Amino acid sequence: MEGEHLERPRLTDENSPVSYFRRMLEFRRQTEPDFSIKKSVSGLRRVSPALVSLILKGERRVTVDRVEELARLMKLTAAEKFAFRNWIAAQEEQDKQELLSRTAAAAEVNETDRALPGSPAPRLPNSPKTRAIKAEIHPLAKKASLNLLNDWLNIYIKDLLSIRRYQKSPKLLQVTLKELASPKRIERAINFLHREGYILRRPDGTWAPDSPLAVAEPSDPQTKVRKLHKAALSIASRSLELFGPSERYANMLTVALSPSGHEELRRLLADFAEQLKDFATKQQSDGERLYQVVLNLSPIGSGDENSDKK
């Protein structure tokens, strides 16, 4: 078989984790006639064909939490997986340090980038320094910053402004959100998102998103995340009255769980949340209406049932 004579790709020969990932998948295609990405990821929880495609196109980064399953997809040896994990971890740390070191410079750029809704578009200095800062800061801003969570409304306005009709006419935000926030609060959120680099103002005066999908992770400070989740549940409750079954989907399940069953269900929901993120990333460019998806696993009771356990 011709594939048997192919040399296995070496991690040290590649200049990025993505190039190594691509080479290893190609190696499997050439050496395994029945290999397909769809079939190979069918037994993986946190890796889908869509995610593989996004990684290969450079639209999603390889992260440490997915190394285990990506290693299985590439059929890495134990030594290769260890080296691959260390490479990803080192890259994440480097990205973190670069982001921190450029924060001050980015703040200076954002200060010159301010504009109130309806005011003339500002003129940004088109210097190499400005372009370099914006090009490197924004692709790293995948996780919602703590400042973004200071007001849960920021999340909704940021994503509404990814829709063309809101970009052209931000006043529509006041119509859509009239039951949730005052015009003054909406304006304050727009100014904040612009100042922090989540949205930008085009020369023609319209708005556009200027950062990847922002996600509030369970590991973020719980007070701010809890406020966001309460707001999301409240909006979901209102939607049950405002919209018919053809426009929304609602379902619920009660289940008695052992501690191990509880942990397994949490893992299932976490895996599904990752798939939702991948799906949302692909939908951002041509969305016409904003929806929210709320995943909520909660115990039933008053919270006092286990108070007698020491």
SULKAGI-V159021 format. One record per residue. N is the residue number from 1. RES is the residue in one letter. SS is DSSP state (h for helix, s for strand, l for the rest). PHI is phi as a letter, one per 30 degrees, with the letter a starting at -180 (NA if undefined). NEAR is the number of other ideal C-beta (glycine too) atoms within 8 Angstrom. Layout:
# SULKAGI-V159021
N_RES_SS_PHI_NEAR / N_RES_SS_PHI_NEAR
This chain:
# SULKAGI-V159021
1_M_l_NA_3 / 2_E_h_d_5 / 3_G_h_d_9 / 4_E_h_d_6 / 5_H_h_c_4 / 6_L_l_d_9 / 7_E_l_d_3 / 8_R_l_d_5 / 9_P_l_e_10 / 10_R_l_c_6 / 11_L_h_e_10 / 12_T_h_d_4 / 13_D_h_d_5 / 14_E_l_c_11 / 15_N_l_c_3 / 16_S_l_a_6 / 17_P_h_e_11 / 18_V_h_d_10 / 19_S_h_d_9 / 20_Y_h_d_12 / 21_F_h_e_13 / 22_R_h_d_9 / 23_R_h_d_10 / 24_M_h_d_12 / 25_L_h_d_13 / 26_E_h_d_8 / 27_F_h_d_11 / 28_R_h_d_12 / 29_R_h_d_8 / 30_Q_h_d_8 / 31_T_h_c_9 / 32_E_l_b_8 / 33_P_l_e_4 / 34_D_l_c_5 / 35_F_l_d_9 / 36_S_l_b_6 / 37_I_h_d_9 / 38_K_h_e_7 / 39_K_h_d_8 / 40_S_h_d_10 / 41_V_l_c_12 / 42_S_l_d_6 / 43_G_l_c_3 / 44_L_l_c_11 / 45_R_l_d_7 / 46_R_l_c_8 / 47_V_l_b_11 / 48_S_l_b_9 / 49_P_h_e_8 / 50_A_h_d_9 / 51_L_h_d_11 / 52_V_h_e_13 / 53_S_h_d_8 / 54_L_h_d_12 / 55_I_h_d_13 / 56_L_h_d_10 / 57_K_l_d_6 / 58_G_l_i_5 / 59_E_l_c_6 / 60_R_l_b_8 / 61_R_l_d_5 / 62_V_l_d_11 / 63_T_l_c_8 / 64_V_h_e_8 / 65_D_h_d_5 / 66_R_h_c_10 / 67_V_h_e_13 / 68_E_h_e_7 / 69_E_h_d_11 / 70_L_h_d_12 / 71_A_h_d_12 / 72_R_h_d_9 / 73_L_h_d_13 / 74_M_h_d_11 / 75_K_l_h_6 / 76_L_l_d_10 / 77_T_l_d_5 / 78_A_h_e_6 / 79_A_h_d_6 / 80_E_h_d_11 / 81_K_h_d_12 / 82_F_h_d_8 / 83_A_h_d_9 / 84_F_h_d_15 / 85_R_h_d_11 / 86_N_h_d_8 / 87_W_h_d_10 / 88_I_h_d_13 / 89_A_h_d_9 / 90_A_h_d_8 / 91_Q_h_d_9 / 92_E_h_d_10 / 93_E_h_d_8 / 94_Q_h_d_8 / 95_D_h_d_9 / 96_K_h_d_8 / 97_Q_h_d_8 / 98_E_h_d_10 / 99_L_h_d_10 / 100_L_h_d_7 / 101_S_h_d_6 / 102_R_l_c_11 / 103_T_h_e_8 / 104_A_h_d_6 / 105_A_h_d_9 / 106_A_h_d_12 / 107_A_h_d_8 / 108_E_h_d_8 / 109_V_h_d_12 / 110_N_h_d_11 / 111_E_h_d_8 / 112_T_h_d_9 / 113_D_l_c_13 / 114_R_l_d_10 / 115_A_l_a_10 / 116_L_l_d_7 / 117_P_l_e_8 / 118_G_l_j_3 / 119_S_l_d_6 / 120_P_l_e_5 / 121_A_l_d_10 / 122_P_l_d_9 / 123_R_l_c_4 / 124_L_l_d_8 / 125_P_l_d_6 / 126_N_l_d_5 / 127_S_l_c_6 / 128_P_h_e_5 / 129_K_h_d_7 / 130_T_h_d_11 / 131_R_h_d_9 / 132_A_h_d_8 / 133_I_h_d_12 / 134_K_h_d_12 / 135_A_h_d_8 / 136_E_h_c_10 / 137_I_h_d_12 / 138_H_h_d_11 / 139_P_h_d_8 / 140_L_h_d_9 / 141_A_l_d_12 / 142_K_l_d_9 / 143_K_s_c_7 / 144_A_l_e_11 / 145_S_l_d_9 / 146_L_l_d_9 / 147_N_h_d_7 / 148_L_h_d_12 / 149_L_h_d_17 / 150_N_h_d_8 / 151_D_l_b_9 / 152_W_l_d_10 / 153_L_h_d_13 / 154_N_h_e_14 / 155_I_h_d_13 / 156_Y_h_d_12 / 157_I_h_d_14 / 158_K_h_e_14 / 159_D_h_d_8 / 160_L_h_d_12 / 161_L_l_d_16 / 162_S_l_d_9 / 163_I_l_c_11 / 164_R_h_e_5 / 165_R_h_d_8 / 166_Y_h_d_13 / 167_Q_h_d_11 / 168_K_h_d_6 / 169_S_l_b_6 / 170_P_l_e_10 / 171_K_l_d_6 / 172_L_h_d_9 / 173_L_h_e_13 / 174_Q_h_d_9 / 175_V_h_d_7 / 176_T_h_d_9 / 177_L_l_c_13 / 178_K_l_d_7 / 179_E_l_d_4 / 180_L_l_c_7 / 181_A_l_a_8 / 182_S_l_d_5 / 183_P_h_e_6 / 184_K_h_d_6 / 185_R_h_d_10 / 186_I_h_d_14 / 187_E_h_d_10 / 188_R_h_d_9 / 189_A_h_d_13 / 190_I_h_d_15 / 191_N_h_d_11 / 192_F_h_d_12 / 193_L_h_d_13 / 194_H_h_d_15 / 195_R_h_d_10 / 196_E_l_d_10 / 197_G_l_i_15 / 198_Y_l_d_13 / 199_I_s_b_13 / 200_L_s_b_10 / 201_R_s_c_12 / 202_R_l_d_9 / 203_P_l_e_4 / 204_D_l_d_5 / 205_G_l_j_7 / 206_T_l_d_8 / 207_W_s_c_12 / 208_A_s_a_10 / 209_P_s_d_10 / 210_D_l_b_9 / 211_S_l_a_8 / 212_P_l_d_8 / 213_L_l_e_8 / 214_A_l_c_14 / 215_V_s_b_8 / 216_A_l_d_10 / 217_E_l_d_7 / 218_P_l_e_4 / 219_S_l_d_3 / 220_D_l_d_11 / 221_P_l_e_7 / 222_Q_h_d_6 / 223_T_h_d_6 / 224_K_h_d_12 / 225_V_h_d_12 / 226_R_h_d_8 / 227_K_h_d_10 / 228_L_h_d_12 / 229_H_h_d_10 / 230_K_h_d_8 / 231_A_h_d_10 / 232_A_h_d_11 / 233_L_h_d_10 / 234_S_h_d_8 / 235_I_h_d_10 / 236_A_h_d_11 / 237_S_h_d_8 / 238_R_h_d_9 / 239_S_h_d_9 / 240_L_h_d_9 / 241_E_h_d_5 / 242_L_h_d_5 / 243_F_l_b_6 / 244_G_l_d_5 / 245_P_l_e_5 / 246_S_l_d_3 / 247_E_l_c_5 / 248_R_l_b_8 / 249_Y_l_b_4 / 250_A_l_b_6 / 251_N_l_a_4 / 252_M_l_a_4 / 253_L_l_b_4 / 254_T_l_c_5 / 255_V_l_b_6 / 256_A_l_d_3 / 257_L_l_b_7 / 258_S_l_d_5 / 259_P_h_e_6 / 260_S_h_d_6 / 261_G_h_d_9 / 262_H_h_d_9 / 263_E_h_d_8 / 264_E_h_d_8 / 265_L_h_d_11 / 266_R_h_d_9 / 267_R_h_d_9 / 268_L_h_d_9 / 269_L_h_d_10 / 270_A_h_d_8 / 271_D_h_d_10 / 272_F_h_d_9 / 273_A_h_d_9 / 274_E_h_d_10 / 275_Q_h_d_9 / 276_L_h_d_9 / 277_K_h_d_10 / 278_D_h_d_13 / 279_F_h_d_9 / 280_A_h_d_9 / 281_T_h_e_12 / 282_K_h_d_8 / 283_Q_h_d_8 / 284_Q_h_e_10 / 285_S_h_d_4 / 286_D_h_b_5 / 287_G_l_d_9 / 288_E_l_c_5 / 289_R_l_a_5 / 290_L_l_c_9 / 291_Y_l_b_4 / 292_Q_l_b_8 / 293_V_l_c_5 / 294_V_l_c_8 / 295_L_l_c_7 / 296_N_l_b_6 / 297_L_l_c_6 / 298_S_l_b_4 / 299_P_l_d_3 / 300_I_l_c_4 / 301_G_l_k_6 / 302_S_l_c_4 / 303_G_l_j_4 / 304_D_l_c_6 / 305_E_l_d_6 / 306_N_l_c_5 / 307_S_l_d_5 / 308_D_l_d_4 / 309_K_l_d_4 / 310_K_l_c_2
